[in-house]
Amino acid sequence: MVSERTGRNTIQLALALLLLSWQGGCRPAEPEPDPPAEPTVIADPVGSDAEISKPDKLDDAAVSDEQVQIPPPVDVPIQPAPQPPPKPEPVDPTKLDRPLYPLSVAATPTGTLYVADHHLPGIWQVEDGRMSLFFLGEKKFRTPLNAIRCVAIDGEGRVLAGDSATGDVYRFDQQGQPESMTGRDRPLGVITLPYSIAIDGRGDLLVTDQGEGDQRIARIPAEGGTVELVAEVFTPRGLDVDSEQNVWVISQRRLLRLSPDGDRETIVDDGVFEFPHAVVVRDDGVAFVSDGYARTIWKIEPGQSPQAWVRDEPLKNPVGMALWQDRLVVADPHARALFAIDWDGNVSPVELQPAGD
């Protein structure tokens, strides 16, 4: 019995020693690993400024080769930068048989037309169908009429023009030269982006100003003075003054009417026009609105809903309009044409003769 108990004790002691050795209590110290060599710098093969460092020798604590992904060389030829389009050939205005991009048209009582040509840039004069240059602007930005937007005739028959590049309204003198009326160095004040010009019963200029922070109708006194605020209007475009001195204005896709007392009335609300540009009102109170996206001239009789009076061909994008004797004349920049519409709705192109003939 004694020897059997002694054998069990011996086995238990041996197991205890083995356990201590496994836990490290009696394990001999391992040699320190060699320090890693200086890293070798490998340039990025794709040509960027980044660099990748990879040690010469990797031990258990280092990143493995599978974890270091070096992209292979890119064997794709570098595409050349696209070439800018060639500059358009200079245009000889004397050889043009029609405007390049007519945006606005105005008529004198004697029937002479003045056409604002945005791409010319400048103003055409049309008498008995014959085109002639009234004013030729420069291609240089921020020079007078470099980006002409609208044209009008004042009560004395003088030509007026609004220019979005200079943010100015000009009146032409007897020599046919533009005089700034609203420039930043002028006492009349500042117009940021003139879109349309109308003349009221006193001969003052009303201007729709679409510049940033200037969503308004402004008044410029005919004989000079400070620019006055007529009304704040959201995205004002076309503008006209009727025989009763009501101011008609297109505001985004609505047609508004402002009385001389300042009362505002919505004549046509959203949901009818697609992109209205200009409004013209006859002496009998009938209004006409050009709608470029709809390719339509709308007719609005007093107290009636708007009717699509003239639609589609030959109209492509009707924009500017004016009363022209016993008709309506329309400037269409996409058709590069002027159209005359009689009061029965018959449309005919205005025959033009080249300026050099």
PyMOL commands that set and color helices and strands:
alter all, ss='L'
color gray80, all
select helices_A, chain A and resi 2-22+65-67+93-95
alter helices_A, ss='H'
color red, helices_A
select strands_A, chain A and resi 40-43+51-54+102-107+113-117+122-127+130-136+148-153+159-163+168-172+178-180+194-199+205-209+216-220+228-232+236-241+247-251+254-258+264-268+276-281+287-291+296-300+307-311+320-324+327-332+337-341+347-349
alter strands_A, ss='S'
color yellow, strands_A
deselect
rebuild
show_as cartoon
